[in-house]
Every structure is written in structure tokens, then in C-alpha cells.
């Protein structure tokens, strides 16, 4: 198990990677569609809620040492509940991975490979998963730790590189469609913090489990700052992305950056960085899926699963016939799917397990 252990800094980068990957595709566009010009205020609001929820998750996990939510489900309801919760989270990770991969590859298809079949754009990412599945989990996370700072810098650079093109009038009216839409129905934007799902699974991998609080809070705060940069860039630079189904809005934002005659058309450089980030996201969700499946089936080795799960991701990503179907599913179903699993089911399992432990007199 020593080769699977990761540091607290690596764990933070792993969690934030899940936040970051969705912003590269259409997350800022989805947020703006929900809350219009009030999105930045709404993000601060739901971000505070997400920080509180992350703290609640940390407190509930604290009483179970290095167990993850699948182990805790077994403690709460035996093998039946363990298998149900494990199956639900595998479904979540696989569907999320497939959806994000297809969305991103649709953007690559439009921008760079319009004459190429979408299958051939998807396959290189699957080959990466075949390769990384042969490596240890800690090796995968170390790769993420190298790529993540570059991705973070690229987004900050994207914001300040476009600063001269911003129209700050687009922030008004400050409450968008009104107080109710910003703070009541707008709470649905909490789905953006889906990276919190990783908190349920990283305790067994930590070298320093006592730093779980730092990991939980730091990752959500960094994710919130990242969302603000990305969303502000789209909001202040464009107006048309709010109501139309365009692909990769951040890629379009990168095309506006110019520094003299020698530094133009930088969007291809940004795209290269973001391709690496999407690869990191797929590695994380794929490895968690394999680990959960191994746990609920009591398999001794992960090797037999190394090809099955990448192929499953590929197969599901090819199910939607076109990009419009993907956008419909994400806008009308996916966000509720995230909220139900991560913020309702996950916390409910931890809460009930803590109540059982308290009843047994084992909570400190």
C-alpha cells in the first residue's frame, strides 16, 4: 500500500482537478445560463455553502479513520448497502467521465478535426487510460501535481490577458434576474463543486490522515477562486455564450489574447494544456471507479479491470448521437444527478453511520 499513499498537497491538487476540468468545457456557460449577470455573486454564495459542506464531510469522516464511504456503507448496512453505494458512485464517475470526455472532444472536433470522425478524437484519451492503469495511484497523482499548476496559471493568464477586452457593464444588473433567482433557485449551482465527491474516497490514500481538514477546505477554496476567474472571463468578454450551445467558451476567450505581433493565436497552446488536464481528470475518475469495483467484488488485483473501465467510458461517451443531446442531458439532468449523489446521498450515509457509532458509544 505504500506506493498508493499521497501527500496532503497532492490530495488537494487531485480534488481541484475535478473542479478545473469541468470549467474547461461548458461549466461557466451553464452557470451563466442559470444566474446571468449575478453569477459571480451567486458563486461566492454557493461557494461558502460548499465550504461548509466540505467541513461537514470532514467532520463526519473523522470518526472513521482511513475508511472511505464504501467501507462506511458496509459498517452502516452490511454488504448490500456497500454494493448499492459502490455501484451508485461507479455510475457517477463513469457517466461524468464519459460526458465530459465527449463534450471536450466535440470541441476538439469542431476546432481542429472537423473532417475526422468523433471516435478517432476520443480514442487517444482511452489509450492514455490503458497506459496509466499500469502505473501506481501515487504515480498518477504525481503526474497531476506537475500538470495542475500549469493549468491554474493558464486560467489566471487567460483572465489578465483579456482584461483590456472586458466590458464590466455586463455585471449589471448586479442581482441578474432578481434576489430569488440568485439566492434561492440559484443554490442549484452548487453542482459546480462536484469535486467534493473525491473527499469521500481519498482517506485510505493519505500519508497524513490528520490533514484531512486542510485538504477539504483548501481544495474547495481554490476551486471557488478558479471558478470566479473562469466565469468572470466569459461574463465580461462575451454575451452570446449565455444563451447558445457553443463549445469550449474558454478556448474562444483564448483567441482574443494578443501581445504584439509575436504572441498571437495562443489558443492552441492553451488547448494543449487543457488536453493534459482532461487526461488527468479521466485518470482520477477511472482509478476511483476501479478501486470501488475491486472493493465491492473483493477482487485481489486491479489488473483485470485495467481495460474494462476505459472501454466502458468510451462506449458511454459514444451513446449520444450529437452535441445537442449532450447539452440537453447536462442542462436538465446531470446537475440534479450530482446534487442527489454528492450532497444528499453521500452526506446522509455519513450522518447515519455517525449516529450508529454514537449509539454504540464509539464516537469521541
Secondary structure, 3 states (H helix, E strand, C coil): CHHHCECHHHHHHHHHHHHHHHHHCCHHHHHHHHHHHHHHHHHHHHHHHHHHHHHHHHHHHHCCCCCCHHHHHHHHHHHHHHHHHHHHHHHHHHHHHHHHHHHHHHHHHHHCCCCCCHHHHHHHHHHHHHHHCCCCHHHHHHHHHHHHHHHHHHHHHHHHHCHHHCCHHHHCCCCCCCHHHHHCHHHHHHHHHHHHHHHHCCHHHECCHHHHHHHHHHHHHHHHHHHHHHHHHHHHHCCHHHCCCCCCHHHHHHCCCCECCCECCCHHHHHHHHHHHHHHHHHHHHHHHHHHHHHHHCCCCCHHHCCHHHHHHHHHHCCCCCHHHHHHHHHHHHHHHHHHHHHHHHHHHHHHHHHHHHHCCCCC
